[in-house]
């Protein structure tokens, strides 16, 4: 599997926000990334989804 990394570049903080519905523990981790990078949650989640889609491996079940 690829060892590529998801790169987040710090930004100036945005005043707009949108809800993201995920488990509380994942939301907390995203908030930590948002705090560190000042990237809106929506953009962090979009980047993660795009990265995942581009790097997904589908395996047959046993």
C-alpha positions as CSV (number, residue, x, y, z in Angstrom):
1,X,0.0,0.0,0.0
2,X,1.1,3.6,-0.7
3,X,3.1,5.4,2.0
4,X,1.9,8.8,0.7
5,X,0.9,11.3,3.3
6,X,-2.0,13.8,3.4
7,X,-0.4,17.2,3.5
8,X,-2.3,20.1,5.2
9,X,-0.9,23.6,4.6
10,X,-1.7,26.1,7.4
11,X,-4.2,28.8,6.4
12,X,-5.6,32.0,7.9
13,X,-8.7,31.1,10.0
14,X,-12.0,31.2,8.2
15,X,-15.1,32.7,9.8
16,X,-17.5,30.3,8.1
17,X,-18.2,26.7,9.2
18,X,-20.3,23.7,8.4
19,X,-21.3,20.7,10.5
20,X,-19.6,17.3,10.0
21,X,-21.4,14.3,11.3
22,X,-18.8,11.7,12.6
23,X,-18.0,9.8,15.8
24,X,-17.0,12.1,18.6
25,X,-13.4,10.8,18.9
26,X,-12.8,11.5,15.2
27,X,-14.4,14.9,15.5
28,X,-12.0,15.7,18.4
29,X,-9.0,14.8,16.3
30,X,-10.3,16.9,13.4
31,X,-10.7,19.8,15.7
32,X,-7.1,19.4,16.8
33,X,-6.0,19.5,13.1
34,X,-8.2,22.6,12.5
35,X,-6.7,24.4,15.5
36,X,-3.1,23.6,14.4
37,X,-3.7,24.5,10.7
38,X,-6.6,27.0,10.8
39,X,-8.1,25.0,7.9
40,X,-11.9,24.7,8.1
41,X,-13.1,21.3,9.0
42,X,-15.0,21.0,5.7
43,X,-11.7,21.4,3.7
44,X,-9.8,19.0,5.9
45,X,-12.5,16.4,5.5
46,X,-12.7,17.0,1.7
47,X,-8.9,16.5,1.4
48,X,-9.0,13.3,3.4
49,X,-11.9,11.9,1.4
50,X,-10.2,12.9,-1.9
51,X,-6.9,11.3,-0.7
52,X,-8.7,8.1,0.4
53,X,-10.6,7.8,-2.9
54,X,-7.4,8.2,-4.9
55,X,-5.6,5.6,-2.7
56,X,-8.2,3.1,-1.9
57,X,-7.5,-0.6,-2.3
58,X,-10.5,-3.0,-2.6
59,X,-9.9,-6.5,-1.6
60,X,-12.0,-9.6,-2.0
61,X,-13.6,-11.0,1.1
62,X,-12.3,-14.4,2.3
